[in-house]
């Protein structure tokens, strides 16, 4: 059963780097290259994989453990987190109750065992293992290669929704007491006390994870390719992570085609397209530092190839440096004098904004286009602002504040009406 307690005497946190991004962008390769560079600098490094489709062993060409870290080369250790192992080790009571519940409803025992890994548990266990290893005091740097973007990020942002907040905890306590009473009266299929202890510890773990992820030693890095879909998903993740208060210290653009004219006519088209997307990436994520890595002539497999790749990505810089601190945008709520008409303010940090001569902001569906003199930046709005109407904006020092307000109810209803039907109704009234 889980017994971890992170007290005041816990060792000082190591540098923690979490790589995230769309599937197929090369997160595993980039995170592995980072680990090799730092280990060869003499730092003790642990690289973890939380992706169910683990590929650390493939990248390093070395068999990596699934239960305990194994040494890949001097100072470098790896672990591919096995969520089935973590579930059995820490939550056997929870697993038994869920499996028995399925079997009592006629589900085959083998299928019932598979179903005990509930959605989201793999991310929770992976992040909990990250916290444990970071507090072990064994490493100077801990690197996490995550599963594709959405799952891990949403888990981090919605702990209170998953837990149910204070009301959810009270309900869970009531359920525990009712189960205990029913068992004493001969009731069957009731969870054992161990089940409640494990779920309580799981909730405690989620709270620990969320406190841990906001510490200054922990930063996110997003990996993307210079392609349309990859850029769009990274923009959403960038907005999401910033609003939650997590520090994104850099972005890595991977698999960039070389700009020389020696790649042939077919690839020259894609090379030109990449150049266009690279400009969009620079404008969209400024002022976050952006590192680029060209497509390699051969697959970067093994520590030596990964070390060469890290030099191309980070140059002379140490990969564990915190390249940027603080968030670039956030939301503030503002009370309005009109009843039930509160405003939300999207605050965007833009260096040297106060020196700009021309500032314009235009709403474009779920994005806003921000033009500062000759530079244009497209920012994907957080979902909370999708249904609000952009009102105006103001510049305050290096912060651009964009005001959003709720649409009047009548206008919201009109926006949902088919316009062609509305025009026919108006025409009928004119005829009458």
C-alpha positions as CSV (number, residue, x, y, z in Angstrom):
1,X,0.0,0.0,0.0
2,X,1.1,3.6,-0.6
3,X,2.9,5.1,2.4
4,X,4.8,8.0,0.8
5,X,5.0,11.2,3.0
6,X,6.8,14.3,1.7
7,X,7.7,16.0,4.9
8,X,9.8,19.1,5.7
9,X,12.9,17.0,5.9
10,X,12.7,15.8,2.2
11,X,15.9,16.3,0.3
12,X,16.3,19.4,-1.9
13,X,14.7,18.9,-5.3
14,X,16.9,18.1,-8.3
15,X,16.4,19.9,-11.6
16,X,13.2,18.4,-13.1
17,X,12.5,18.7,-16.9
18,X,9.2,17.4,-18.3
19,X,9.0,17.0,-22.1
20,X,5.5,17.0,-23.7
21,X,4.0,17.3,-27.1
22,X,2.0,15.7,-29.9
23,X,2.6,12.1,-30.6
24,X,5.4,11.4,-33.2
25,X,7.2,14.7,-32.8
26,X,10.3,13.1,-31.3
27,X,9.8,13.8,-27.5
28,X,11.6,10.6,-26.6
29,X,14.6,11.3,-28.7
30,X,14.9,14.9,-27.5
31,X,14.5,14.0,-23.8
32,X,17.0,11.2,-24.2
33,X,19.5,13.5,-25.9
34,X,19.1,15.9,-23.0
35,X,19.7,13.1,-20.5
36,X,22.9,11.9,-22.3
37,X,24.4,15.5,-22.5
38,X,23.9,16.1,-18.8
39,X,25.1,12.7,-17.7
40,X,28.3,13.2,-19.7
41,X,28.8,16.5,-17.9
42,X,29.1,14.5,-14.7
43,X,25.6,15.0,-13.4
44,X,23.6,12.0,-12.1
45,X,20.6,11.8,-14.3
46,X,17.4,9.7,-14.3
47,X,15.2,9.6,-17.4
48,X,11.6,8.2,-16.9
49,X,9.0,7.3,-19.6
50,X,5.3,7.6,-18.8
51,X,4.2,6.7,-22.3
52,X,2.4,3.3,-22.3
53,X,4.1,2.7,-25.7
54,X,7.6,2.9,-24.2
55,X,10.5,3.5,-26.6
56,X,13.4,4.5,-24.3
57,X,14.9,1.1,-24.7
58,X,14.7,1.5,-28.5
59,X,16.3,4.9,-28.5
60,X,19.2,3.9,-26.2
61,X,19.5,0.4,-27.8
62,X,19.6,-0.8,-24.2
63,X,17.1,-2.9,-22.2
64,X,15.6,-0.5,-19.6
65,X,13.9,-1.7,-16.4
66,X,10.1,-1.3,-15.8
67,X,10.2,-1.6,-12.0
68,X,13.5,0.0,-10.9
69,X,16.0,2.3,-12.6
70,X,18.9,0.7,-14.4
71,X,22.2,2.2,-15.3
72,X,22.5,2.8,-19.1
73,X,26.0,4.4,-18.9
74,X,28.0,6.1,-16.1
75,X,25.7,8.7,-14.4
76,X,22.7,7.9,-16.6
77,X,19.8,5.8,-15.4
78,X,16.5,4.9,-17.1
79,X,13.1,3.6,-16.1
80,X,10.1,2.8,-18.2
81,X,7.2,3.0,-15.7
82,X,5.0,-0.1,-15.7
83,X,1.6,1.1,-14.5
84,X,0.3,-2.5,-14.0
85,X,3.2,-3.1,-11.7
86,X,2.6,0.2,-9.9
87,X,-1.1,-0.7,-9.5
88,X,-0.4,-4.1,-8.0
89,X,2.3,-2.7,-5.7
90,X,0.4,0.3,-4.4
91,X,-3.3,-0.4,-4.8
92,X,-3.9,-4.2,-4.6
93,X,-7.1,-3.6,-2.5
94,X,-8.5,-1.1,-5.1
95,X,-7.6,-3.5,-7.9
96,X,-9.3,-6.5,-6.2
97,X,-12.5,-4.6,-5.5
98,X,-12.8,-3.3,-9.1
99,X,-12.0,-6.7,-10.6
100,X,-14.5,-8.5,-8.3
101,X,-17.2,-5.9,-9.3
102,X,-16.7,-6.7,-13.0
103,X,-16.6,-10.4,-12.4
104,X,-19.9,-10.3,-10.4
105,X,-21.5,-8.7,-13.4
106,X,-20.5,-11.6,-15.6
107,X,-17.3,-10.1,-17.1
108,X,-14.5,-12.7,-17.9
109,X,-11.8,-12.7,-15.2
110,X,-9.1,-11.9,-17.7
111,X,-11.0,-8.9,-19.1
112,X,-11.9,-7.8,-15.5
113,X,-8.2,-7.7,-14.6
114,X,-7.4,-5.6,-17.6
115,X,-10.3,-3.2,-16.7
116,X,-8.8,-2.5,-13.3
117,X,-6.5,0.0,-14.8
118,X,-9.0,2.9,-14.8
119,X,-8.5,5.8,-17.3
120,X,-6.1,8.4,-15.9
121,X,-4.5,6.0,-13.4
122,X,-1.4,5.4,-15.6
123,X,-0.7,9.2,-15.7
124,X,-1.2,9.5,-11.9
125,X,1.1,6.6,-11.2
126,X,3.7,8.0,-13.6
127,X,3.7,11.4,-12.1
128,X,3.7,10.0,-8.6
129,X,6.8,8.0,-9.5
130,X,8.4,11.2,-10.8
131,X,7.7,12.9,-7.5
132,X,9.1,9.9,-5.5
133,X,12.3,9.6,-7.5
134,X,12.8,13.4,-7.4
135,X,12.6,13.3,-3.6
136,X,14.9,10.3,-3.3
137,X,18.0,12.5,-3.2
138,X,19.8,10.1,-5.6
139,X,19.8,12.4,-8.7
140,X,20.9,15.8,-9.9
141,X,18.5,15.9,-12.8
142,X,15.2,14.0,-13.4
143,X,13.7,14.0,-16.9
144,X,10.2,12.8,-17.8
145,X,9.2,11.8,-21.3
146,X,5.4,12.0,-21.2
147,X,2.6,10.4,-23.2
148,X,1.1,12.6,-26.0
149,X,0.1,16.1,-24.9
150,X,-3.5,16.1,-23.7
151,X,-3.7,13.4,-21.1
152,X,-1.0,14.4,-18.7
153,X,-1.7,18.1,-18.9
154,X,-5.4,17.8,-18.2
155,X,-4.7,15.6,-15.2
156,X,-2.5,18.3,-13.8
157,X,-5.0,21.0,-14.3
158,X,-8.1,19.4,-12.9
159,X,-7.2,17.8,-9.5
160,X,-10.2,19.4,-7.8
161,X,-12.6,18.1,-10.4
162,X,-11.2,14.6,-10.3
163,X,-11.1,14.6,-6.5
164,X,-14.4,16.5,-6.3
165,X,-13.1,19.2,-4.1
166,X,-14.1,19.4,-0.4
167,X,-17.6,18.1,-1.2
168,X,-16.1,15.1,-2.9
169,X,-14.0,14.2,0.1
170,X,-17.0,14.5,2.4
171,X,-19.0,12.2,0.2
172,X,-16.2,9.7,0.0
173,X,-16.0,9.7,3.9
174,X,-19.7,9.1,4.1
175,X,-19.5,6.3,1.6
176,X,-16.7,4.7,3.7
177,X,-18.9,4.8,6.8
178,X,-21.9,3.4,5.0
179,X,-19.8,0.5,3.6
180,X,-18.5,-0.3,7.1
181,X,-22.1,-0.3,8.4
182,X,-23.4,-2.6,5.6
183,X,-20.5,-5.0,6.1
184,X,-21.3,-5.3,9.8
185,X,-25.0,-6.1,8.8
186,X,-23.8,-8.8,6.5
187,X,-23.8,-6.8,3.3
188,X,-21.7,-8.2,0.4
189,X,-19.7,-6.7,-2.4
190,X,-18.7,-3.8,-0.1
191,X,-15.1,-2.4,-0.4
192,X,-12.7,-3.5,2.4
193,X,-11.0,-0.8,4.6
194,X,-7.8,-1.2,2.5
195,X,-9.7,0.1,-0.5
196,X,-10.6,3.4,1.2
197,X,-7.1,3.8,2.6
198,X,-5.6,3.4,-0.9
199,X,-8.0,5.8,-2.5
200,X,-7.3,8.3,0.2
201,X,-3.6,8.0,-0.5
202,X,-4.3,8.4,-4.2
203,X,-6.1,11.7,-3.5
204,X,-3.2,12.8,-1.4
205,X,-0.8,11.8,-4.2
206,X,-2.7,14.0,-6.6
207,X,-2.4,17.0,-4.3
208,X,1.3,16.3,-3.9
209,X,1.8,16.1,-7.7
210,X,0.1,19.4,-8.2
211,X,2.2,21.2,-5.5
212,X,5.4,19.5,-6.9
213,X,4.7,20.5,-10.5
214,X,4.6,24.2,-9.6
215,X,8.0,24.3,-7.9
216,X,10.6,26.5,-9.5
217,X,13.0,23.6,-10.2
218,X,10.3,22.0,-12.4
219,X,9.8,23.2,-16.0
220,X,7.9,22.0,-19.0
221,X,9.3,21.8,-22.5
222,X,7.1,21.4,-25.6
223,X,8.4,19.4,-28.6
224,X,6.8,20.0,-32.0
225,X,7.5,19.7,-35.7
226,X,7.2,22.5,-38.3
227,X,3.8,21.2,-39.4
228,X,0.3,22.7,-39.2
229,X,-1.4,20.1,-36.9
230,X,1.7,19.9,-34.6
231,X,1.7,23.7,-34.3
232,X,-2.0,24.0,-33.5
233,X,-1.8,21.3,-30.8
234,X,1.3,22.9,-29.3
235,X,-0.4,26.3,-29.2
236,X,-3.3,24.8,-27.2
237,X,-0.9,23.1,-24.8
238,X,1.1,26.3,-24.4
239,X,-2.0,28.3,-23.5
240,X,-3.2,25.5,-21.2
241,X,0.1,25.1,-19.3
242,X,0.6,28.8,-18.8
243,X,-2.8,29.4,-17.4
244,X,-2.3,26.7,-14.9
245,X,0.9,28.4,-13.7
246,X,3.5,25.9,-14.9
247,X,6.7,27.3,-16.2
248,X,7.5,26.5,-19.8
249,X,11.2,27.4,-20.1
250,X,11.7,26.5,-23.8
251,X,10.3,24.9,-27.0
252,X,12.1,22.5,-29.2
253,X,11.3,22.4,-32.9
254,X,12.3,18.9,-34.1
255,X,12.8,17.3,-37.6
256,X,13.4,20.5,-39.5
257,X,14.4,19.9,-43.1
258,X,17.7,21.5,-44.1
259,X,17.4,24.8,-46.2
260,X,20.1,23.9,-48.7
261,X,19.1,23.2,-52.3
262,X,20.7,19.7,-52.3
263,X,17.6,17.8,-51.0
264,X,15.9,17.5,-54.4
265,X,12.8,19.0,-55.9
266,X,10.3,17.0,-53.9
267,X,11.9,17.9,-50.5
268,X,12.5,21.6,-51.5
269,X,8.7,22.1,-51.4
270,X,8.6,20.8,-47.8
271,X,11.8,22.7,-46.9
272,X,10.1,25.9,-48.0
273,X,7.0,25.0,-46.1
274,X,9.0,24.4,-43.0
275,X,10.6,27.9,-43.3
276,X,7.1,29.4,-43.4
277,X,6.0,27.4,-40.3
278,X,9.2,28.3,-38.4
279,X,8.4,32.0,-38.8
280,X,4.9,31.2,-37.4
281,X,6.4,29.3,-34.5
282,X,8.7,32.2,-33.7
283,X,5.8,34.7,-33.7
284,X,3.4,32.5,-31.8
285,X,5.6,31.5,-28.9
286,X,7.7,34.7,-28.4
287,X,9.4,35.4,-26.0
288,X,9.8,31.7,-25.0
289,X,13.3,30.5,-26.1
290,X,13.0,28.2,-29.1
291,X,15.6,25.6,-30.1
292,X,15.7,23.9,-33.5
293,X,17.0,20.5,-34.6
294,X,17.3,19.5,-38.2
295,X,16.2,16.1,-39.5
296,X,19.2,13.7,-39.1
297,X,20.7,11.8,-42.0
298,X,20.5,8.6,-39.8
299,X,18.3,7.6,-36.9
300,X,19.8,8.9,-33.6
301,X,20.1,5.5,-31.8
302,X,22.5,5.0,-28.9
303,X,24.2,7.4,-26.5
304,X,26.8,8.7,-28.9
305,X,24.3,9.7,-31.5
306,X,22.1,11.2,-28.9
307,X,25.0,13.3,-27.5
308,X,25.6,14.7,-31.0
309,X,22.0,15.5,-31.3
310,X,22.0,17.4,-28.0
311,X,24.9,19.6,-29.3
312,X,22.7,20.5,-32.3
313,X,19.7,21.3,-30.2
314,X,21.4,23.2,-27.3
315,X,24.7,24.2,-28.8
316,X,27.1,25.3,-26.0
317,X,24.3,25.7,-23.4
318,X,23.7,23.2,-20.7
319,X,20.4,21.4,-21.2
320,X,19.4,21.7,-17.5
321,X,19.5,25.5,-17.6
322,X,16.2,27.2,-16.8
323,X,15.9,29.2,-20.0
324,X,12.9,31.3,-18.9
325,X,11.0,31.9,-15.7
326,X,7.5,33.2,-15.2
327,X,4.3,32.8,-17.2
328,X,3.6,34.8,-20.4
329,X,-0.1,35.0,-20.0
330,X,-2.8,34.5,-17.4
331,X,-6.5,35.3,-16.8
332,X,-7.9,37.8,-14.2
333,X,-11.5,38.2,-13.3
334,X,-13.0,41.7,-12.9
335,X,-16.3,42.5,-11.3
336,X,-18.7,44.6,-13.4
337,X,-21.1,47.2,-12.3
338,X,-23.8,45.6,-14.4
339,X,-25.4,42.7,-12.5
340,X,-24.3,39.2,-13.7
341,X,-22.0,40.7,-16.4
342,X,-18.5,39.9,-15.1
343,X,-15.5,40.4,-17.3
344,X,-12.5,38.2,-17.9
345,X,-9.2,39.8,-18.7
346,X,-6.6,37.9,-20.7
347,X,-3.2,39.3,-19.7
348,X,-0.3,38.8,-22.1
349,X,3.3,39.6,-21.2
350,X,5.0,41.2,-24.2
351,X,8.6,42.5,-23.7
352,X,9.1,46.1,-25.0
353,X,5.3,46.6,-25.4
354,X,5.5,50.1,-24.0
355,X,7.9,51.1,-26.8
356,X,5.5,49.9,-29.6
357,X,3.8,52.6,-31.8
358,X,1.0,50.5,-33.2
359,X,-0.9,47.8,-31.3
360,X,-3.9,46.0,-32.6
361,X,-5.9,43.0,-31.4
362,X,-8.5,41.2,-33.5
363,X,-10.7,38.3,-32.6
364,X,-10.5,35.4,-35.1
365,X,-12.8,32.6,-33.9
366,X,-11.1,30.8,-31.1
367,X,-7.9,32.8,-31.6
368,X,-6.9,36.5,-31.3
369,X,-4.4,38.1,-33.7
370,X,-2.1,40.5,-31.9
371,X,-0.1,43.0,-34.0
372,X,2.7,44.9,-32.5
373,X,4.1,47.3,-35.1
374,X,5.2,44.9,-37.9
375,X,5.1,41.7,-35.8
376,X,2.0,39.6,-35.7
377,X,1.2,36.9,-33.2
378,X,-1.7,34.4,-33.2
379,X,-2.8,33.3,-29.7
380,X,-5.1,30.4,-29.1
381,X,-7.7,31.4,-26.5
382,X,-8.4,29.2,-23.5
383,X,-11.7,27.5,-23.6
384,X,-13.2,29.6,-20.8
385,X,-13.1,32.6,-23.2
386,X,-14.6,30.8,-26.3
387,X,-18.2,31.9,-25.6
388,X,-17.3,35.4,-24.4
389,X,-17.2,38.5,-26.6
390,X,-14.0,40.5,-27.0
391,X,-14.6,44.0,-25.8
392,X,-11.4,46.1,-25.9
393,X,-7.7,46.0,-24.8
394,X,-5.3,48.3,-23.0
395,X,-1.5,48.3,-22.8
396,X,0.1,48.6,-19.3
397,X,3.9,48.7,-19.3
398,X,4.8,45.3,-20.8
399,X,1.4,43.7,-20.3
400,X,-1.4,43.7,-22.9
401,X,-4.8,43.3,-21.2
402,X,-7.6,42.0,-23.5
403,X,-11.1,42.4,-22.0
404,X,-13.9,39.8,-22.6
405,X,-17.5,40.0,-21.5
406,X,-20.5,37.8,-21.5
407,X,-22.8,38.2,-24.4
408,X,-26.3,39.4,-23.5
409,X,-28.8,36.5,-23.4
410,X,-30.8,37.7,-26.3
411,X,-27.7,37.9,-28.5
412,X,-26.6,34.4,-27.5
413,X,-30.0,33.1,-28.5
414,X,-29.9,34.9,-31.8
415,X,-26.4,33.5,-32.6
416,X,-27.8,30.0,-32.3
417,X,-30.6,30.7,-34.8
418,X,-30.2,29.7,-38.4
419,X,-29.7,33.0,-40.3
420,X,-31.5,31.8,-43.5
421,X,-34.6,31.0,-41.4
422,X,-34.4,34.3,-39.6
423,X,-34.2,36.2,-43.0
424,X,-37.3,34.4,-44.2
425,X,-39.2,35.4,-41.1
426,X,-38.2,39.0,-41.6
427,X,-39.3,38.9,-45.3
428,X,-42.7,37.5,-44.2
429,X,-43.2,40.3,-41.8
430,X,-42.4,42.9,-44.5
431,X,-45.0,41.3,-46.9
432,X,-47.6,41.4,-44.1
